[in-house]
């Protein structure tokens, strides 16, 4: 598994933390659930996911 480090503002962190608590999940589990489509995707998360996929494709094309 790869490690991903995100810089997010305090308001977004608080919203993710509250959602995780409400869903009885860890913060990591809540983020995964959202990235996997278990929640209506925000434009921010869609852009982040697209960027992560593009980076992965570039690494694979470079042979890393």
Phi, psi and omega in degrees: 000142179268149177264133178239130178247126181244138171261115180231154181285165185297323181294315179296318178302315181298318179296319178295318181296316178297319178295319179299315179298316181295328180266005181056046180234163171283166178300318178298315180297322178295317178297316177298317180301317180292318180292330179277357176095014179284002182217152174305124185283133175279157179298326178297312181292325177296317178295319178298315180297318178299319179294317178297319179294319179297317177299319180295318179296320178296318179296318180294320180294328179280351178084022181267000000 
